[in-house]
Amino acid sequence: MKKIRLKELFNIPNCLCYLRIILIPIFLHRYFLAGSKEDYYICATILIISGLSDFLDGYIARHYQMITDFGKVIDPIGGKFLLLSLMLSQSY
């Protein structure tokens, strides 16, 4: 088994993925406690930031050869969590 180095865990693409995962509970909290149109705009902004971070982490990883085995695992997980949170919010 290959040892994961700290540098690989905290490269830019992986940090963008961590940001996307951290934004999920923030989105859900804001969405379920929304009381005005502005709250829904904030939720939409959070989703846009999540989408941009997904695009950027893939682009940066491929363009600058920062692809890691850990990133190959965490990126799809972050994407699935984001989709799950969207499904939960729409079923409410």
Summary of the structure (lengths in Angstrom):
residues: 92
radius of gyration: 14.9
end to end distance: 42.9
largest distance: 51.0
contacts: 259
relative contact order: 0.20
helix: 82%
strand: 0%
